[in-house]
Amino acid sequence: MGRTDIIPGTDIPEGLVGTLYPADSPANKLSKQLAEGKIIYVIEVRGGDDKNEFGHRPEVIPTANKIIEAGMNAVPLFYSWGNDESFRTTVLDPKVVGVVCITGAVLPSFSKDQLDKVIDDLKSAGKLVAEGTDIYSAGVPKRFNTLMEQPGTYKYKCAVIQFKVPGAPNGGSDKGADGNRVDSIPIANGIIKAGGACDLLLYDYQKHDEFVATVQDYDALLVRINPGQLSQGTGEGVQERFDNTMNDLLAKGKLVWSSPSVQTQMGAKDALVKIKDMSCGLPDTFAYYEAEELEEGFKKSMAFQPRVIKQNRGSAGEGIWLCWLEGKDYCANFGDAVLADDDKLKVMEMNDNHVEYHTVGEFIEFCVNGPTAKAGAWKSTFPGKYLEGGKEAGGQLVDQRLLPRISEGEVRMLMVGDVLQMIIHKKPESGLSAVGGMSAYTYYRPGAPEYAELEKKFLGQDLPQLKKSLDIEGEPLPLLWTSDFIPADGAEPGSTEYVVGEFNCSCVGISKFQA
């Protein structure tokens, strides 16, 4: 009789694990296993004065739990010469990666000889065998939540630059309890594992000159600061001083990812206007920098078809509005009609999918001046004023056609330079927005047949033109960036084309801790 309640889909002989759960005690509690995952068994023997009250050596269950925490299944197995055949069959299962032997000194010589034969068979079968609590030698992938030791010799010295928002818990919502972005240490360790040196540097705007002196010693900087954070609680001019420092380093031949100019040219929403004539763009894409441009352009485009109005600031869907006409038909051709201030709209904000109803005049007023009396009552938790500061300060709105198949989700291409690393499909779980925790993620490797045509077209046709279209020909592509695509009906019936909804290059998070 076997145990199938420990690892889903795996039958383990009862005699090997019979006393695994004799009591409800934290000291003896094994963590929940993964469904159908790879297995590393922790081998022990029964009896002896080195066991705890539950019959295990004290380090056995904690060792198994560490393996489970690393993303693999682990179960303690008891070995004796009497269960040799069932033990051998169990540990030689194809799902078994290796074993960790914590047998102690109580194994009789005959049983030890038998176990040694099993261990030899494991090694011959390509399984990994570790002694003691060295789980990594048994096949557990190493993960580090602290910075690795720097190499003794290296060719390049790099730094990951971070910033803590004054007064924010942990330094910002993008940080963990240790004050670091969850992907900063993996990025730095990836550089160290590749043979470079890499430090974590914290930018202190109150000690700007000290920071400037420190970064002169580095060959390359990876800026991991979320858009807008340098302006939160810091006063005026902090972002400008930081950007000037990065530009000075670039002028000296240093590398900075992403440079201020690339972030401005590629990360700003009006990049969509610059690519509107490429195969991944929408020709009817407009940018507004002044209130008069917004009023004239939006009243014309909105009269023709549903639209998406996108502010330049923010990174979680705030200030991105889906807009539909209410109580009025769209005109047959673009430019045939212009809306009036009292025409009615239904609008949905993409950060939380909430819906509001306003007149055209109220919507324009909110976009320009915020929730004033003229704008009426708004439910949005963000204050509008999307053109504030003018173009130089990032004040802008982009106006695009609403693609109804957005409800099917977005397709994200995660890029490192010009190399595709991963494809992620983000499908909304409710409403039309796939931001934050409101979407289900499916991950694909490059070359996945589901997106083969999109990959071929974007990498082969559009990417070579991208830098020229965005006016960044003299700059390297960002080290880490994404392009988010929205599906649309193609020219041929039943076909699908993909349109870029936005580029992200300021501080892209790494899906699945890929670093």
C-alpha positions in Angstrom: 0.0 0.0 0.0 1.4 3.4 -1.0 1.1 7.0 0.1 -0.2 9.2 -2.6 -1.1 12.1 -0.3 2.4 13.5 0.0 3.4 14.4 -3.5 0.6 14.8 -6.0 0.8 12.1 -8.7 3.5 10.1 -6.9 3.0 6.7 -5.1 5.5 6.2 -2.3 5.6 2.9 -0.5 4.1 3.1 3.0 7.1 1.4 4.6 9.4 4.2 3.6 7.5 7.0 5.1 5.2 5.3 7.7 6.1 7.5 10.6 6.5 10.8 8.7 3.5 12.4 10.3 3.1 10.9 13.8 2.1 14.1 15.5 1.0 17.6 14.7 4.1 19.5 15.6 5.9 22.3 13.7 9.2 20.5 14.2 7.9 17.6 12.2 5.6 19.4 9.7 6.6 19.0 6.0 5.8 21.9 3.7 3.2 21.5 1.0 4.5 19.8 -2.1 4.2 20.9 -5.7 2.0 19.2 -8.2 3.9 16.8 -10.4 7.2 18.4 -9.6 10.8 17.1 -9.7 11.8 15.2 -6.5 14.8 15.1 -4.2 14.6 12.5 -1.4 16.2 13.0 1.9 17.6 9.7 3.1 17.7 8.6 6.7 17.5 5.4 8.8 15.3 4.5 11.7 16.5 4.3 15.3 19.5 5.6 17.2 20.0 8.2 19.8 20.5 10.9 17.2 16.8 11.1 16.5 14.2 13.5 17.9 10.9 12.4 19.5 9.3 11.8 16.1 12.0 9.4 14.9 13.9 11.9 12.6 17.3 13.4 12.9 16.6 17.1 13.7 17.9 18.4 10.4 16.0 16.1 8.1 12.6 17.9 7.9 14.2 21.4 7.8 16.4 20.2 4.9 13.4 18.8 3.0 11.5 22.1 3.5 14.4 24.1 2.2 14.3 21.9 -1.0 10.5 22.6 -1.3 11.1 26.3 -0.8 13.5 26.2 -3.7 10.7 24.9 -6.0 11.2 21.1 -5.9 9.5 18.3 -4.0 11.2 16.6 -1.1 10.3 13.8 1.3 12.3 12.0 3.9 12.7 8.3 3.2 13.8 5.6 5.7 16.3 3.1 4.4 16.9 -0.5 5.7 18.1 -3.6 4.1 14.5 -5.0 4.5 13.0 -2.4 2.1 15.9 -2.4 -0.3 13.9 -3.2 -3.4 11.0 -0.8 -2.8 13.5 1.9 -1.8 15.6 1.3 -5.0 12.5 1.5 -7.2 11.3 4.7 -5.5 14.6 6.6 -5.8 15.3 5.6 -9.4 12.0 7.0 -10.6 12.5 9.3 -13.6 11.1 12.3 -11.6 13.8 12.0 -9.0 16.7 14.4 -9.5 18.9 13.3 -6.6 19.1 12.4 -3.0 20.5 14.0 0.2 21.9 11.4 2.6 21.6 12.2 6.3 21.9 8.6 7.6 24.0 9.2 10.8 26.2 6.6 12.3 23.7 3.9 13.3 23.5 2.0 10.0 24.8 -1.6 10.3 27.6 -2.5 8.0 25.5 -4.9 5.9 22.8 -2.3 5.4 25.4 0.3 4.6 26.9 -1.9 1.9 23.4 -2.4 0.4 22.7 1.4 0.5 26.1 2.0 -1.1 25.1 -0.2 -4.0 21.9 1.8 -4.4 23.9 5.0 -4.3 26.2 3.7 -7.1 23.1 2.8 -9.2 21.8 6.3 -8.6 25.0 7.9 -9.8 25.1 5.5 -12.9 21.5 6.6 -13.7 22.7 10.3 -13.7 21.1 11.2 -10.3 22.9 13.6 -8.0 23.9 12.4 -4.5 24.8 14.8 -1.7 26.0 14.1 1.9 24.8 16.0 4.9 22.6 19.0 4.3 24.2 20.1 1.1 21.0 20.4 -0.9 22.7 22.2 -3.8 24.9 19.2 -4.7 21.7 17.2 -5.0 20.3 19.4 -7.7 18.6 22.2 -6.0 19.2 25.5 -8.0 21.0 28.1 -6.0 19.1 31.3 -5.3 20.5 34.3 -3.4 18.7 37.0 -1.5 22.0 38.6 -0.6 24.7 40.0 -2.8 27.3 37.3 -3.8 31.0 37.8 -3.1 32.7 39.9 -5.8 35.2 38.2 -8.1 38.9 38.5 -7.3 39.6 39.8 -10.8 37.2 41.3 -13.3 37.2 43.3 -16.5 34.2 45.6 -15.8 32.8 47.2 -12.6 29.1 47.8 -12.6 26.5 49.1 -10.1 22.7 48.8 -9.7 21.3 52.2 -8.7 18.3 52.3 -6.4 16.3 55.0 -4.6 14.1 55.0 -1.5 11.1 57.3 -1.6 11.2 59.4 1.6 8.6 58.2 4.2 7.4 55.3 2.1 7.3 51.8 3.7 10.4 49.9 2.7 11.3 52.9 0.4 8.5 52.3 -2.1 5.9 49.8 -3.2 8.4 48.2 -5.5 10.7 47.3 -2.6 10.9 44.3 -0.3 11.3 44.3 3.4 15.1 44.7 3.0 14.6 48.0 1.1 15.7 46.5 -2.3 13.7 46.0 -5.4 13.0 42.2 -5.5 14.9 41.9 -8.8 17.9 44.2 -8.0 20.0 41.5 -6.1 19.3 38.9 -8.8 20.5 41.3 -11.5 23.6 42.2 -9.6 24.4 38.5 -8.9 23.9 37.7 -12.6 26.6 40.2 -13.4 28.9 38.7 -10.7 28.2 35.1 -12.0 29.2 36.3 -15.5 32.6 37.5 -14.2 31.9 41.2 -13.6 31.9 43.1 -10.3 28.6 44.7 -9.3 27.6 46.8 -6.3 24.2 48.0 -5.1 24.2 51.8 -4.7 21.5 53.9 -3.1 21.0 57.4 -4.5 20.6 59.9 -1.7 19.4 63.2 -3.2 20.6 65.1 -0.1 24.2 63.8 -0.7 24.2 64.3 -4.5 27.8 65.4 -4.7 29.0 62.3 -2.8 27.0 60.1 -5.2 28.6 61.8 -8.2 32.1 61.2 -6.8 31.3 57.5 -6.1 29.9 56.6 -9.5 33.0 57.8 -11.4 34.7 54.5 -10.5 32.2 52.4 -12.4 32.2 51.3 -16.0 28.4 50.9 -16.3 25.3 51.7 -14.3 21.9 50.0 -14.3 19.3 52.5 -13.0 16.5 50.6 -11.2 14.4 53.6 -10.1 10.7 53.6 -10.9 9.4 56.5 -13.0 8.4 59.5 -10.9 10.0 58.3 -7.6 12.8 60.9 -7.7 10.0 63.6 -7.6 8.1 62.1 -4.6 8.9 63.9 -1.4 12.2 65.3 -2.6 11.5 68.8 -3.9 12.1 70.3 -7.3 15.1 69.6 -9.5 16.1 66.2 -8.1 15.2 64.3 -11.3 17.0 66.9 -13.4 20.2 66.7 -11.3 20.2 62.9 -11.4 19.6 62.9 -15.2 22.4 65.4 -15.7 24.8 63.1 -13.8 23.9 60.2 -16.0 24.4 62.3 -19.1 27.8 63.4 -17.8 28.8 59.8 -17.4 27.6 58.9 -20.9 29.7 61.8 -22.3 32.8 60.2 -20.6 32.2 56.9 -22.3 30.4 55.1 -19.5 27.3 53.0 -20.1 24.0 53.9 -18.5 20.9 51.7 -18.9 18.5 53.3 -19.6 19.9 56.7 -20.4 17.7 59.8 -19.8 17.2 60.4 -23.5 16.2 56.8 -24.2 13.7 56.9 -21.3 12.3 60.2 -22.7 12.1 59.2 -26.3 11.1 55.5 -25.9 9.3 55.5 -22.6 7.1 58.5 -23.2 3.6 57.7 -24.6 4.1 59.9 -27.6 6.5 57.2 -28.9 3.3 55.6 -30.2 2.9 58.6 -32.6 6.4 58.1 -33.8 5.8 54.5 -34.8 2.3 55.0 -36.1 3.3 54.2 -39.7 5.2 51.0 -38.8 3.5 47.7 -39.1 3.1 47.6 -35.3 1.6 51.0 -35.0 -1.8 52.6 -35.5 -2.0 55.4 -38.2 -4.7 57.3 -36.3 -2.6 58.0 -33.3 -2.3 61.6 -32.0 -0.4 63.4 -29.3 -1.6 66.5 -27.4 0.6 68.8 -25.4 -1.6 71.9 -25.1 -5.3 72.2 -24.0 -6.3 73.7 -27.4 -4.8 70.6 -29.2 -6.6 68.3 -26.9 -10.0 70.0 -27.4 -9.7 70.2 -31.2 -8.3 66.7 -31.7 -10.3 64.7 -29.2 -13.7 66.2 -30.3 -12.9 65.1 -33.8 -11.5 61.6 -33.1 -14.1 60.8 -30.5 -16.9 61.7 -32.9 -15.7 58.9 -35.3 -15.0 55.9 -33.1 -14.3 54.7 -29.5 -10.9 56.0 -28.3 -8.2 55.4 -25.7 -6.7 58.5 -24.0 -3.4 57.9 -22.3 -1.5 60.1 -20.0 2.3 60.0 -20.0 2.9 59.6 -16.3 2.1 56.6 -14.1 2.8 52.9 -14.6 -0.3 51.0 -13.4 -3.1 52.2 -15.7 -4.0 55.4 -13.9 -4.9 58.2 -16.3 -5.5 55.7 -19.2 -9.2 56.1 -20.2 -11.3 54.0 -22.6 -13.9 56.3 -24.0 -17.3 55.6 -25.7 -20.0 58.0 -27.0 -23.3 57.8 -25.1 -26.7 58.4 -26.7 -25.2 59.4 -30.1 -24.0 57.6 -33.2 -20.5 57.8 -34.5 -20.0 59.6 -37.8 -19.3 57.6 -40.9 -15.8 59.1 -41.7 -13.1 60.7 -39.7 -13.7 64.5 -39.8 -17.3 64.3 -40.7 -18.4 65.6 -37.3 -17.0 67.4 -34.2 -18.4 66.8 -30.8 -19.9 69.6 -28.6 -19.0 70.1 -24.9 -22.4 68.8 -23.8 -22.1 65.5 -25.7 -22.0 62.5 -23.3 -19.3 60.0 -22.7 -18.8 56.7 -20.9 -15.2 56.3 -19.7 -13.3 53.5 -18.0 -10.0 54.0 -16.1 -7.6 51.1 -16.7 -6.0 51.1 -13.2 -9.1 49.6 -11.6 -11.7 49.3 -14.4 -14.1 51.7 -12.8 -16.7 53.4 -15.0 -17.8 57.0 -15.0 -20.2 59.1 -17.1 -19.3 62.7 -18.1 -19.8 65.2 -20.8 -17.0 65.9 -23.3 -16.4 69.3 -21.7 -16.1 67.8 -18.2 -13.6 65.1 -19.5 -11.4 67.7 -21.2 -11.5 70.0 -18.1 -10.5 67.1 -15.9 -7.6 66.2 -18.2 -6.3 69.7 -18.2 -7.2 71.2 -14.8 -8.2 68.2 -12.6 -11.5 67.7 -10.7 -12.6 71.3 -10.6 -16.2 72.4 -10.2 -16.4 72.7 -14.0 -15.3 69.1 -14.4 -18.0 67.7 -12.1 -17.7 64.9 -9.6 -15.1 62.2 -10.4 -14.5 58.8 -8.8 -10.9 58.5 -10.0 -8.4 58.5 -7.1 -5.9 60.3 -9.4 -6.2 64.1 -10.0 -6.1 64.4 -13.8 -4.1 67.5 -14.9 -2.2 65.4 -17.5 -0.8 68.3 -19.4 0.7 70.0 -16.3 4.2 71.2 -16.8 4.2 71.1 -20.5 6.0 68.8 -22.9 9.4 69.3 -21.3 8.0 68.0 -18.0 6.3 65.1 -19.5 2.9 66.7 -19.8 1.1 65.0 -22.7 -1.8 62.9 -23.8 -1.9 60.3 -26.6 -5.1 59.5 -28.4 -5.5 56.1 -30.1 -8.3 54.0 -31.6 -9.8 51.6 -29.0 -9.2 48.1 -30.1 -12.1 45.9 -28.8 -10.0 42.8 -28.7 -8.1 44.3 -25.7 -10.5 42.0 -23.7 -8.5 39.1 -24.9 -5.4 40.4 -23.2 -2.1 41.9 -24.0 1.0 40.1 -25.3 4.3 41.4 -23.8 7.7 40.8 -25.3 10.4 41.0 -22.7 13.6 42.1 -24.4 17.3 42.4 -23.4 18.7 44.8 -26.0 17.6 43.4 -29.3 17.2 39.8 -28.0 13.8 38.4 -27.1 13.9 36.7 -23.7 10.3 35.8 -23.0 6.7 36.3 -24.2 4.0 36.9 -21.6 0.3 36.8 -22.3 -1.7 39.0 -19.8 -5.4 38.3 -19.8 -7.7 40.5 -17.7 -9.6 38.5 -15.0 -12.3 41.2 -15.0 -13.0 44.3 -17.0 -10.6 45.2 -19.8 -7.4 46.0 -17.8 -4.5 43.6 -17.5 -2.5 45.7 -15.1 -1.3 44.8 -11.6 -3.1 41.9 -9.9 -6.1 42.0 -12.3 -4.7 39.6 -14.9 -3.7 35.9 -15.4 -0.2 35.4 -16.8 0.9 32.7 -19.2 4.6 32.5 -20.1 6.1 31.4 -23.4 9.6 30.9 -24.7 10.9 32.6 -27.8 9.8 30.7 -30.8 6.4 29.6 -29.3 4.1 28.8 -32.2 1.2 30.8 -30.7 3.1 34.1 -31.4 5.6 33.0 -34.1 4.2 35.5 -36.7 4.2 38.4 -34.2 7.8 37.5 -33.2 8.9 37.3 -36.8 7.4 40.6 -37.8 8.4 42.6 -34.8 12.0 41.3 -34.6 12.6 41.1 -38.3 10.7 44.2 -39.7 10.0 46.7 -36.9 12.9 46.4 -34.5 15.5 47.5 -37.1 13.5 50.7 -37.8 12.6 51.4 -34.1 15.7 53.4 -33.1 15.4 55.7 -36.1 11.7 56.2 -35.6 12.2 57.1 -31.9 15.3 59.4 -32.6 17.7 57.3 -30.5 20.0 56.0 -33.3 23.1 57.1 -31.3 22.0 55.2 -28.2 21.9 51.5 -27.3 18.6 49.9 -26.8 17.6 49.5 -23.2 19.2 46.6 -21.4 15.8 45.5 -20.2 12.6 46.7 -21.9 9.2 45.5 -23.0 6.8 46.1 -25.8 3.1 45.4 -25.1 0.9 44.4 -28.0 -2.9 44.5 -28.4 -4.6 42.1 -30.8 -6.6 43.5 -33.7 -8.5 42.0 -36.6 -6.2 41.6 -39.6 -6.9 42.4 -43.3 -7.7 38.8 -44.0 -10.9 37.4 -42.5 -10.1 35.5 -39.3 -6.5 36.8 -39.1 -4.9 38.7 -36.2 -2.4 41.6 -36.2 -0.8 43.1 -33.2 -0.4 46.8 -32.3 2.0 48.3 -29.8 0.1 49.7 -26.8 3.2 51.0 -25.1 6.9 50.5 -24.5 8.3 50.2 -21.0 12.0 50.9 -20.5 12.4 52.9 -17.3 12.5 50.2 -14.7 11.0 47.0 -16.1 10.5 44.3 -13.5 11.8 40.8 -14.4 9.0 38.3 -14.9 9.5 35.0 -12.9 12.7 36.4 -11.4 14.4 35.6 -14.7 17.7 37.2 -13.6 
